Each structure stands twice: as C-alpha cells, then as structure tokens.
Amino acid sequence: MITVYGIPNCDTIKKARTWLEKNHIEYTFYDYRKESISTDKVKKWFKVFPWEKVINKASTTWKELSDEEKLAVTDEKSAAKLAVAHTTVIKRPVIEDASGKAVTLGFSEKIYEETFLK
C-alpha cells in the first residue's frame, strides 16, 4: 500500500486523494503537521527528488519565513532542518510506494497515471 504525506486541508492533497480514490488505489494518509516528520525521512526524499523541488518556495510558509531563514537554506542539510521545523514548506503530496521509496511529488494526473495505473 502507498503512503500519502501531507496535510488534510491542502487543495493539492484533496485533488490527489480524490484521484487515488476514483482509481481505486488504496493508501494510508500521513498528516505530518500532526505526526511530524523525521530528518531521515526528508533526506530519503532528497535522494529521489532534489531538495530544491521538495522545499516549496511558492508556499505560504516559505513566504512567511524571514529573509535570514530563507537565506540559510543552501543545501540538503539546511533544507532538511527547515522541512522538519516547518513541515508545511514541503511540496505536497509526497507519495511513497509500499517499500517506503518516494515515487511522486506534487499532483499531476499524467504522472499518477504513469506511476499507479501501469
């Protein structure tokens, strides 16, 4: 079973969950605002997706950071630290396959079809 990481009130999460349900794909939802996220988990995602993609600079959370906080994010280590401290700066959703490997980032019907309906 796949795991969908995000926050429940996010519009992109709602689109992703609706698509998965419509296509009868079972998943577990992990609310990382409530359950937090580990540095190790974020670093695993960085092995699949560049940290610059995982950190959503278009997010409200990013925009509300101080210039000093934004400038401090320069590499995987600092990006992971930020993601753990401010989980809502992570692009949503991150979906992992049954083995725990991240397979998608964000929502794209085309990518979901290619990934989950093969």
C-alpha positions in Angstrom: 0.0 0.0 0.0 1.2 3.5 -0.8 1.5 6.3 1.8 0.4 9.9 1.0 2.3 12.5 3.1 0.8 16.0 3.5 -1.8 18.0 5.4 -5.6 17.2 5.0 -6.8 20.8 4.3 -4.4 21.3 1.4 -6.2 21.7 -2.0 -3.5 19.7 -3.8 -3.8 16.9 -1.2 -7.6 16.8 -1.8 -7.0 16.5 -5.6 -4.5 13.7 -5.1 -6.7 11.8 -2.7 -9.8 12.2 -4.9 -7.8 10.9 -7.9 -6.5 7.9 -5.9 -10.0 7.1 -4.6 -11.5 7.4 -8.1 -9.0 5.0 -9.4 -9.4 2.5 -6.5 -5.9 2.9 -5.2 -5.6 2.1 -1.5 -3.4 4.4 0.5 -2.5 5.4 4.0 -2.6 9.2 4.8 0.2 10.6 6.9 -0.5 14.1 8.3 2.9 15.4 9.0 1.6 18.5 10.7 0.1 16.3 13.4 2.6 13.5 13.4 5.8 15.4 12.4 8.4 14.1 10.1 11.9 12.9 10.7 15.1 14.3 9.2 15.9 10.8 8.0 12.6 10.6 6.1 13.2 14.0 4.4 16.7 13.0 3.5 15.4 9.9 1.8 13.1 12.0 -0.2 16.0 14.2 -1.3 17.6 11.0 -2.7 14.7 10.8 -5.2 13.8 14.5 -5.7 16.2 17.5 -5.4 15.8 19.4 -2.2 15.0 22.5 -4.3 11.9 20.7 -5.5 10.8 19.3 -2.1 11.0 22.7 -0.5 8.1 24.6 -1.9 9.2 28.2 -2.3 5.7 29.2 -3.5 4.1 28.1 -0.2 2.7 30.5 2.3 5.0 29.0 4.9 8.1 29.9 2.8 6.8 33.4 2.1 6.3 33.9 5.9 9.9 33.0 6.7 12.3 35.8 7.5 14.9 36.7 4.9 17.5 35.3 7.2 15.7 31.9 7.4 15.3 31.8 3.6 19.0 32.6 3.0 20.1 29.9 5.4 18.6 27.2 3.2 21.5 26.5 0.9 21.9 22.7 0.8 20.3 19.4 1.7 21.2 19.6 5.4 19.7 23.1 5.9 16.7 22.2 3.7 16.0 19.1 5.8 16.3 21.1 9.0 13.8 23.6 7.7 11.4 20.9 6.5 11.4 19.2 9.9 10.8 22.6 11.7 8.2 23.8 9.2 6.6 20.8 7.6 4.2 22.9 5.6 7.1 24.1 3.5 7.3 20.6 1.9 5.7 20.3 -1.5 2.6 18.2 -1.3 1.9 15.4 -1.5 4.9 13.2 -1.3 3.8 9.6 -2.1 5.8 6.6 -1.2 5.4 3.1 -2.5 5.0 0.0 -0.3 8.8 -0.2 0.1 8.9 3.3 1.5 10.5 4.9 -1.6 9.2 8.3 -2.7 7.7 7.9 -6.1 5.8 11.2 -6.7 6.0 14.8 -5.6 3.0 17.1 -6.0 0.0 16.2 -8.1 -0.1 15.5 -11.8 -2.8 13.3 -13.3 -0.4 12.3 -16.1 2.4 11.2 -13.6 -0.2 9.5 -11.4 -1.5 7.5 -14.4 2.0 6.5 -15.4 3.0 5.6 -11.8 -0.1 4.0 -10.3 -2.0 2.6 -13.3 0.7 0.7 -15.1 
